[in-house]
């Protein structure tokens, strides 16, 4: 399994709306098309953390293949009022907001 963690900014009062946006998206076949196995959203003092687990390391390729799907475009549009870049001066795409894992342990 491959995981990504996106870090951004979000006002705490947006949490419920962001959760609703993802809940509607996750009810479609889009997570399956993207290879998403699990999605978790966290907030902490104005920060937003989006942890996504994929079936395998090809998550990036599968996401690239759905970026033009109207549902993917729509969720990106719907999230814009709620989620802002952690560092707007360096943000060009979600990959610019991905945390780098520097340690991992698993019992498996």
C-alpha positions in Angstrom: 0.0 0.0 0.0 1.2 3.5 -0.8 0.2 6.6 1.2 0.2 10.3 0.6 -0.3 13.1 3.0 -1.3 16.6 1.7 -0.9 19.5 4.0 -2.8 22.7 3.5 -4.7 25.4 5.3 -8.3 25.3 6.3 -10.5 27.3 8.7 -11.8 24.9 11.4 -15.4 25.9 10.6 -15.0 24.4 7.1 -14.4 20.9 8.4 -18.0 19.7 8.1 -18.4 21.1 4.5 -15.1 19.5 3.4 -16.2 16.2 4.9 -19.5 16.4 3.1 -17.8 17.2 -0.2 -15.5 14.1 0.1 -18.3 11.9 1.3 -20.3 12.6 -1.9 -17.2 12.1 -4.0 -16.3 8.8 -2.2 -19.8 7.4 -2.9 -19.0 7.4 -6.6 -16.6 5.0 -8.4 -13.9 7.7 -8.4 -11.9 6.3 -5.4 -11.9 2.9 -7.1 -10.7 4.4 -10.4 -7.9 6.3 -8.5 -6.9 3.2 -6.5 -7.9 4.8 -3.2 -8.2 2.3 -0.4 -8.7 4.8 2.5 -9.1 8.5 3.0 -8.7 10.3 6.3 -9.0 14.0 6.9 -7.6 15.8 9.9 -7.4 19.4 11.1 -5.2 21.1 13.6 -5.1 24.8 14.4 -5.9 26.0 10.9 -4.1 23.2 9.1 -5.6 20.5 7.0 -4.2 17.0 6.5 -5.5 14.7 3.9 -4.1 11.2 4.3 -4.9 8.9 1.4 -3.9 5.2 1.1 -3.7 3.6 -2.3 -3.8 -0.1 -3.4 -0.2 0.2 -4.7 2.5 2.7 -5.7 0.7 3.5 -9.0 -1.6 6.0 -7.2 -0.1 8.9 -8.9 -0.5 7.5 -12.4 -4.1 6.5 -11.7 -4.9 10.0 -10.4 -3.3 11.5 -13.5 -5.7 9.4 -15.6 -8.8 10.9 -13.9 -7.8 14.5 -13.6 -10.0 15.5 -16.6 -13.0 13.5 -15.3 -15.8 16.1 -14.5 -16.2 14.7 -11.0 -12.5 15.2 -10.2 -12.7 18.7 -11.7 -15.8 19.5 -9.7 -14.4 18.3 -6.3 -11.4 20.5 -6.9 -13.6 23.5 -7.6 -15.9 22.7 -4.6 -12.9 22.5 -2.2 -11.3 25.8 -3.3 -13.3 28.0 -0.9 -12.3 25.9 2.0 -8.8 24.6 1.4 -5.8 26.9 0.6 -2.2 26.2 -0.1 0.1 25.9 2.9 2.6 28.0 1.0 0.9 29.8 -1.9 4.2 31.0 -3.3 5.4 27.5 -4.1 2.0 25.7 -4.9 1.4 24.6 -8.4 -0.3 21.3 -7.9 -1.3 18.9 -5.0 2.2 17.3 -5.3 3.6 20.6 -4.0 1.7 20.1 -0.8 2.6 16.5 -0.1 4.5 15.8 3.1 7.6 13.6 2.8 7.6 10.5 4.9 10.9 10.0 6.6 10.1 7.1 8.9 7.7 4.1 8.6 7.1 1.1 10.8 4.6 -1.7 10.3 3.8 -4.9 12.1 3.0 -6.6 8.8 
